[in-house]
Amino acid sequence: MHSPDDWHDVTPGWMSAALAARCPGAQVSNVTLATRDDGTNRRARFNIEYARGTGPASVFIKAHAANHRIVHLRNGNLFNEARLFACGAELPLEHPLVYLAKPDYLRLDFLLVMEDLLQRGADPRDATRPMSVEQVTNGMEGLARLHGRYWNFSRWRDRRLRWVKPWRPTKGWQVGLQRCVPRGLERGAGDLPVEVTRLTGDAIVDLWVRYVRGLSRAPVTLLHGDTHIGNTYLLPGGEVGFLDWQVVRRGHWSQDAGYFPVSALTVEDRRAAQRDLMEGYRAALAVPGDQRPSREEAWLWYRASSCYGLAIWLSTLGTDGYQSREVSLALAQRFAAAFVELDGAGALAELRL
């Protein structure tokens, strides 16, 4: 079974097969395309009716977008999300239920059939609607559970996940950043701190490279890898969930734990709450006491992580078709403010990166 070439290829028989593993005996009688979004990936929501058995009233399908697949392949992200959910690894934080996950290596494709989160009343968030400190606290606790479960993660200890790549500043990533960060600096010139706009694109990419090289330092864990607010949702009870696991990696915990709060909070809320958030994350890590990062170490890595988000969102601001200008600029501003206030470059130096 592979992803449909056209959404009209999703028939009742196709959907019955897609749901079979989790909904045995369910026979779909009708599927209706409700919404579609063909952007960096192809996404669609389908309503479902049944002739026999039971299953979800609607599902969300995600597959490759032909004009972006080479970028995802070059960055090492194309198959990750499908492989993660296909392998059945435990993910002890809120995330979507997946009915079917299939990487398709020959076609440079993947297929995910997952729950429609709107059926649970989920509220997908983005940078235009920041979270509260309490909501970010909940998300940080979820990340701590994930990281604690895979603390000192190695491909030999967790064999279902042996395919997960370590974070590396690969040529594929650098090519995209080097092309787009300068354009992002131009586009954000009047809205970013002068301490950032006076830097060259090469200097910002170099900061990103130095930080990402440091993500191989122990202790490493399983990382979501892309925990910005646009990959989150909020449930009615206040729990924060994480979706879009395409950048899953093996690496230092700080990449998730720094990227998420800076992206999800207003600058003012981040300033007021960031030390408490890092302390809450440390406290929630279920690891032996002698392996838990010290307060000083956690703070230093949090400061350094701003270099990652700064480069990524300046690059996104300089790219057309990935995110709206409003979202990209808001996140570039948040990471630029954090980079300046926390002296991200100085933190890299203190870490000898």
C-alpha positions, 0 to 999 in steps of 0.5 A: 500500500502506498500514498495516493497519487491523487486524493480522489484515489482514496476509495472506501476499499483503500481506507478500509485497508489503511484502518485494518490494523487498529480497526479490525473488521471495519468496512468503509462504505464512503469517504469524503475529502473534507480539506486539503493542504498541498504545501511542504507535504501533502495533507488531507482530511477525510470524513468516513462512513462505515458499512460494518464495524466501527472506526474514526469518523474522520482521519488525517492523511499526510504524504510527500509533496513532489516539489519538496521531497528532494529537500527533505531527502537532502536534510535526512527527514523524508522517511523519519516520521513514517519510520518512527510510527511504523517501528512502534517505539514508545513515545511517552508524551501526547502525540497523534494516534497513527493508524498506518505508517509506511515509508516508501523508499523506492518512490521517495515517498511516505504515507501516514494515516492518523487521527483527526485531532479535531475530533478530540477538540485539539487546538493546533497552535502557531506563532500568531497565538502564543501559549501561556506559561502554564501550557508551556510548562505542560509541554516541557514536562512531556518532553522531559518524559520523552527524554528521560525514557531514552536518556543515554540513547544509543542505536544498540540499546534501543534497537527499534530506533537504531535507524535514527540519525544523530544530529549533524550539521550536514552539507544539505542543511548548510546549503539551504541555510547559506542561501536563505539566511541572508535573505531573511536578514534583509526581509527582517531588517527593520524588525530585528535587533541591530545586534542580529542584523549587523551579523552576516549570513555566514556568521549566523550559519556558523553559529548554527553549525557550532551548536549542532555539532555540540548536540553529539555531546552526552547525554543524548536522547531521542529528540522530536527535533522540531518542537516549535509551536507550529508543531504543537496542539493544545487539548481541552484539558490543557495538555500540549501535544507534539506532531510532525516528527519528521526531524526526529534525531538522536542528540542532546536534550537542549535542542528540544527543551530550548527550541520549544519555550522560546518559540511558544511564548511571547518575548515578555513571558519567556523572559519572566518564566525561562529559569523556572521552565528549565528548573521544571524540565530538570525536575521532571527528568526521570533519570538518576540524580548524578545524570541530571544536568545541573542548574548551571549546565542546563541554563548554559545549554538553554542559552546556546540553543538560541543559535539554532532557532535564530538560523532556522527562522531567519532561513524560513523568513527568507524562503517562500512557500514554507511558512507565512511571513507573519509566522516566520517574522514572529519566530525570527523576532523571538529567537533574535531577542533570546539570542541577544539577551541570553548571549547565545554566542557567548554560551557557545564559547563557554561550552567550547563549541 
